[in-house]
């Protein structure tokens, strides 16, 4: 089930299913609001989006109420997470997936939203979007690529090719917007050659992993997994989480692997990533590419969890989102 695309004049509701909106500076919020307004959208905020407890989050009931209200409010056409966090999985048992299925609409975010997006696809069959948080759009410089693919996936119709950004950053832009450090993007890292078309699943690897063994874990058969990791997870962490994933039921039916760019503090250069991948026999027969523009670095492209993609990995890489 693919939600209707957004169009100028639509209302986007900002919710906080993990960390509170209150953790985001007023400057970042103003810039994010300006960027969405320039795209023609009206932005509203859920009733409990700024509640904050000792975990910089809000009670389960508040988060569930806000998410349900966003889906059932007929004026709301799109939903964005304010920021990531660590506890979106707390609300999974409390959601009305039938209500969500009856009111399909764009849901966009990344990182901790991984559990919510994959659970909604598993239980409601609805496609959602791994892309910027509301806070991600609070960037003054270096946002062009992110906005380009936000529009391609959430506003425009039809398949689109995914190109690489010219440069990328892993700086703390949200602390000081005027001190930025951009690096040249050297393009995709080709690890295993091959071609594949499949359903997109995944997101943040360690977050995706906490769904294992639950009723919210999607069937991996026929999928192309899009996986990224944040900087707190170094090579041993990534390797362990990936090993756990390849040991899941029906992993042998996974068709491809697309890996998002690592943060600098992860210390996983392309050579080490290649050794990790090639050390797993389960991955030897599927195409694998790395250094893709999504995850916890910027910029990032938006893609559909539950949509379909095609990758062709050889001397060059062709990468296309087919259904979104």
C-alpha positions as CSV (number, residue, x, y, z in Angstrom):
1,X,0.0,0.0,0.0
2,X,1.7,3.2,-1.2
3,X,0.3,6.5,0.3
4,X,-0.7,9.4,-1.9
5,X,2.1,11.8,-2.8
6,X,2.4,15.1,-1.1
7,X,1.4,18.3,-3.0
8,X,1.6,22.0,-2.3
9,X,-0.9,23.1,0.4
10,X,-0.8,19.7,2.2
11,X,-0.4,19.6,6.0
12,X,2.6,17.8,7.5
13,X,2.3,16.8,11.1
14,X,5.5,16.7,13.2
15,X,5.4,13.9,15.9
16,X,7.9,12.7,18.4
17,X,7.7,8.8,18.6
18,X,11.2,8.7,20.1
19,X,13.0,11.7,21.4
20,X,11.2,15.0,22.2
21,X,11.0,17.9,19.8
22,X,12.1,20.0,22.8
23,X,15.7,18.8,22.3
24,X,15.9,20.6,19.0
25,X,17.1,24.3,19.1
26,X,14.7,27.0,18.0
27,X,17.1,28.0,15.2
28,X,17.0,24.6,13.7
29,X,13.2,24.4,14.1
30,X,12.7,27.8,12.4
31,X,14.9,26.8,9.4
32,X,13.2,23.4,9.1
33,X,9.8,25.2,9.1
34,X,11.0,27.6,6.5
35,X,12.3,24.8,4.2
36,X,9.0,22.9,4.3
37,X,7.0,26.1,3.8
38,X,9.1,26.9,0.7
39,X,8.0,23.5,-0.7
40,X,4.4,24.7,-0.2
41,X,3.5,22.7,2.9
42,X,1.7,23.7,6.1
43,X,3.4,22.4,9.2
44,X,1.6,21.5,12.5
45,X,2.9,19.9,15.6
46,X,1.4,17.0,17.6
47,X,0.0,17.8,21.0
48,X,2.7,16.0,23.0
49,X,5.6,16.6,20.7
50,X,7.5,18.7,23.2
51,X,6.9,16.6,26.3
52,X,10.1,15.5,27.9
53,X,10.8,13.1,30.7
54,X,14.1,11.8,32.2
55,X,14.7,9.9,28.9
56,X,14.2,13.1,26.8
57,X,11.0,11.4,25.5
58,X,7.4,11.3,26.6
59,X,5.0,8.7,28.0
60,X,4.0,5.8,25.8
61,X,0.4,7.0,25.8
62,X,1.3,10.5,24.6
63,X,3.3,9.1,21.7
64,X,0.7,6.6,20.7
65,X,-2.1,9.3,20.9
66,X,-0.1,11.7,18.7
67,X,0.7,9.0,16.1
68,X,-2.9,7.8,15.9
69,X,-4.2,11.4,15.7
70,X,-1.8,12.1,12.8
71,X,-3.1,9.2,10.8
72,X,-6.8,9.7,11.5
73,X,-6.8,13.5,11.0
74,X,-8.1,14.0,7.5
75,X,-6.4,17.3,7.1
76,X,-3.0,15.7,7.7
77,X,-1.4,14.3,4.5
78,X,2.2,13.7,5.7
79,X,3.9,12.8,9.0
80,X,7.5,13.5,10.0
81,X,9.4,12.5,13.0
82,X,11.0,15.4,14.9
83,X,14.2,13.5,15.5
84,X,15.4,9.9,16.3
85,X,16.1,8.4,19.7
86,X,16.1,5.0,21.4
87,X,12.6,4.0,22.3
88,X,10.1,3.9,19.4
89,X,9.8,0.1,19.9
90,X,7.9,0.9,23.2
91,X,4.8,2.0,21.3
92,X,4.6,-1.0,18.8
93,X,2.3,-3.1,20.9
94,X,-0.1,-0.2,21.5
95,X,-0.7,0.8,17.8
96,X,-3.9,0.2,15.9
97,X,-2.4,-1.1,12.7
98,X,-5.9,-1.5,11.2
99,X,-6.5,2.2,11.7
100,X,-3.1,3.0,10.1
101,X,-4.0,0.7,7.1
102,X,-7.3,2.5,6.7
103,X,-5.6,5.9,6.6
104,X,-2.4,5.5,4.6
105,X,-0.2,8.6,4.4
106,X,3.4,9.6,4.1
107,X,5.5,8.8,7.2
108,X,9.1,10.0,7.0
109,X,12.1,9.7,9.3
110,X,15.1,7.5,9.9
111,X,17.3,6.0,12.6
112,X,15.0,4.9,15.5
113,X,12.1,5.2,13.1
114,X,13.4,1.9,11.6
115,X,11.3,-0.1,14.1
116,X,8.1,1.8,13.4
117,X,8.5,1.8,9.6
118,X,9.2,-2.0,9.4
119,X,6.5,-2.8,11.9
120,X,3.9,-0.8,10.0
121,X,4.9,-2.5,6.8
122,X,4.7,-6.0,8.4
123,X,1.4,-5.4,10.3
124,X,-0.4,-2.9,8.0
125,X,1.3,-3.4,4.6
126,X,1.9,0.3,4.3
127,X,5.0,1.8,2.6
128,X,6.8,4.5,4.6
129,X,9.9,6.6,3.9
130,X,13.4,6.4,5.3
131,X,14.5,10.0,4.9
132,X,15.1,13.2,6.8
133,X,13.6,14.0,10.2
134,X,12.0,17.4,10.6
135,X,15.1,18.4,12.4
136,X,17.3,17.3,9.5
137,X,15.7,20.0,7.4
138,X,16.9,22.6,9.8
139,X,20.3,22.8,8.0
140,X,21.2,26.1,6.3
141,X,24.0,24.8,4.0
142,X,24.4,21.4,2.3
143,X,20.8,20.5,2.1
144,X,20.3,20.5,-1.7
145,X,20.8,16.8,-2.4
146,X,18.6,15.9,0.6
147,X,15.7,18.1,-0.7
148,X,16.1,16.9,-4.2
149,X,15.5,13.3,-3.3
150,X,12.9,14.2,-0.7
151,X,10.9,15.7,-3.6
152,X,11.6,12.8,-5.9
153,X,10.3,10.2,-3.5
154,X,7.5,12.0,-1.6
155,X,6.2,14.5,-4.2
156,X,7.0,13.3,-7.7
157,X,5.6,10.1,-9.4
158,X,7.5,7.4,-11.3
159,X,10.8,5.6,-10.9
160,X,14.0,7.6,-10.3
161,X,17.7,6.9,-10.5
162,X,19.8,7.5,-7.4
163,X,23.0,9.5,-8.1
164,X,25.8,10.2,-5.7
165,X,26.2,13.6,-3.9
166,X,29.2,15.7,-4.9
167,X,30.2,16.2,-1.3
168,X,29.2,15.0,2.2
169,X,29.6,16.0,5.8
170,X,29.8,14.5,9.3
171,X,30.1,17.7,11.3
172,X,28.0,18.9,14.2
173,X,26.1,21.4,12.0
174,X,23.3,21.7,14.5
175,X,25.7,23.3,17.0
176,X,27.1,25.9,14.7
177,X,25.6,26.4,11.2
178,X,28.4,28.7,10.2
179,X,31.3,26.2,10.7
180,X,30.9,23.4,8.2
181,X,33.3,20.8,6.9
182,X,32.5,19.1,3.6
183,X,34.4,16.3,2.0
184,X,34.5,15.0,-1.6
185,X,32.2,12.1,-2.3
186,X,34.2,9.4,-4.0
187,X,31.1,7.5,-5.2
188,X,29.7,4.1,-4.5
189,X,31.9,1.3,-3.1
190,X,31.5,-1.8,-5.2
191,X,31.9,-4.9,-3.0
192,X,30.0,-7.7,-4.8
193,X,28.9,-7.6,-8.5
194,X,25.5,-8.7,-9.7
195,X,22.0,-7.5,-10.4
196,X,18.9,-7.6,-8.3
197,X,15.4,-6.3,-8.1
198,X,13.5,-6.6,-4.8
199,X,11.5,-5.1,-2.0
200,X,13.3,-2.5,0.2
201,X,13.6,-3.4,3.9
202,X,15.9,-2.3,6.7
203,X,17.1,1.1,7.9
204,X,19.4,1.5,10.9
205,X,21.0,-2.0,11.3
206,X,21.2,-2.1,15.2
207,X,17.7,-0.8,15.4
208,X,16.4,-3.2,12.8
209,X,18.0,-6.0,14.9
210,X,15.8,-5.4,17.9
211,X,12.8,-6.5,15.8
212,X,14.4,-10.0,15.4
213,X,12.2,-12.6,17.1
214,X,9.2,-10.3,17.3
215,X,6.0,-10.3,15.4
216,X,7.1,-7.0,13.8
217,X,10.1,-8.4,12.0
218,X,9.4,-8.4,8.2
219,X,9.8,-11.5,6.0
220,X,13.2,-11.0,4.4
221,X,12.6,-13.1,1.3
222,X,12.8,-11.3,-2.0
223,X,14.2,-8.2,-0.4
224,X,17.1,-5.8,-1.0
225,X,18.3,-4.7,2.4
226,X,19.2,-1.0,2.9
227,X,21.4,-0.8,6.0
228,X,23.2,2.0,7.8
229,X,24.8,2.4,11.2
230,X,25.5,5.4,13.5
231,X,28.9,6.4,14.7
232,X,28.6,4.8,18.2
233,X,28.9,1.4,16.4
234,X,32.4,0.5,15.3
235,X,33.5,-2.3,13.0
236,X,33.0,-5.1,15.6
237,X,29.5,-3.8,16.4
238,X,28.5,-3.6,12.8
239,X,30.0,-7.1,12.1
240,X,28.1,-8.6,15.0
241,X,24.8,-7.0,14.1
242,X,25.2,-8.0,10.4
243,X,26.0,-11.6,11.4
244,X,22.9,-11.8,13.5
245,X,20.8,-10.6,10.6
246,X,22.2,-13.1,8.1
247,X,21.3,-15.8,10.5
248,X,17.6,-14.9,10.4
249,X,15.0,-17.1,8.8
250,X,14.9,-16.8,4.9
251,X,17.9,-14.6,4.7
252,X,19.1,-17.0,1.9
253,X,16.3,-15.4,-0.2
254,X,17.7,-11.8,0.2
255,X,18.6,-10.5,-3.2
256,X,21.0,-7.6,-2.5
257,X,22.5,-5.3,0.0
258,X,22.9,-1.5,0.0
259,X,25.0,0.0,2.8
260,X,24.8,3.7,3.8
261,X,27.8,5.8,4.5
262,X,29.4,5.4,7.9
263,X,30.1,8.2,10.3
264,X,33.8,9.0,10.8
265,X,33.8,7.8,14.4
266,X,32.8,4.3,13.3
267,X,36.2,3.9,11.7
268,X,35.0,1.6,9.0
269,X,36.9,2.5,5.7
270,X,35.8,0.8,2.5
271,X,38.6,-1.8,2.6
272,X,37.4,-3.0,6.1
273,X,33.8,-3.0,5.0
274,X,34.7,-5.1,2.0
275,X,36.5,-7.6,4.3
276,X,33.5,-7.8,6.6
277,X,31.1,-8.5,3.7
278,X,33.4,-11.0,1.9
279,X,33.9,-12.9,5.2
280,X,30.2,-13.9,5.2
281,X,29.3,-16.8,2.8
282,X,25.7,-15.8,3.0
283,X,26.5,-12.6,1.1
284,X,28.8,-14.1,-1.5
285,X,26.2,-14.5,-4.2
286,X,24.3,-11.2,-4.0
287,X,25.3,-7.7,-5.2
288,X,26.5,-5.4,-2.5
289,X,27.4,-1.7,-2.7
290,X,28.5,0.7,0.0
291,X,29.1,4.4,0.7
292,X,25.5,5.3,-0.3
293,X,24.0,8.6,0.6
294,X,21.8,7.7,3.5
295,X,22.2,7.2,7.3
296,X,23.7,9.5,9.9
297,X,25.9,11.6,7.6
298,X,24.6,14.3,5.3
299,X,23.2,14.6,2.7
300,X,20.8,11.7,2.5
301,X,18.3,10.5,-0.1
302,X,14.8,9.3,0.7
303,X,13.7,5.8,-0.1
304,X,10.5,3.7,0.5
305,X,10.5,0.9,3.2
306,X,8.3,-1.6,1.4
307,X,8.9,-0.1,-2.0
308,X,11.0,-1.7,-4.7
309,X,14.5,-1.0,-6.1
310,X,16.8,-2.4,-8.7
311,X,20.6,-2.4,-8.5
312,X,23.2,-3.4,-11.1
313,X,26.7,-3.6,-9.7
314,X,29.6,-4.1,-12.1
315,X,32.4,-1.8,-13.3
316,X,29.8,0.9,-12.8
317,X,26.7,1.0,-10.6
318,X,23.1,1.6,-11.7
319,X,20.7,2.2,-8.8
320,X,17.0,2.9,-9.2
321,X,13.9,3.2,-7.0
322,X,11.1,1.6,-9.0
323,X,8.0,1.8,-6.8
324,X,7.6,4.4,-4.0
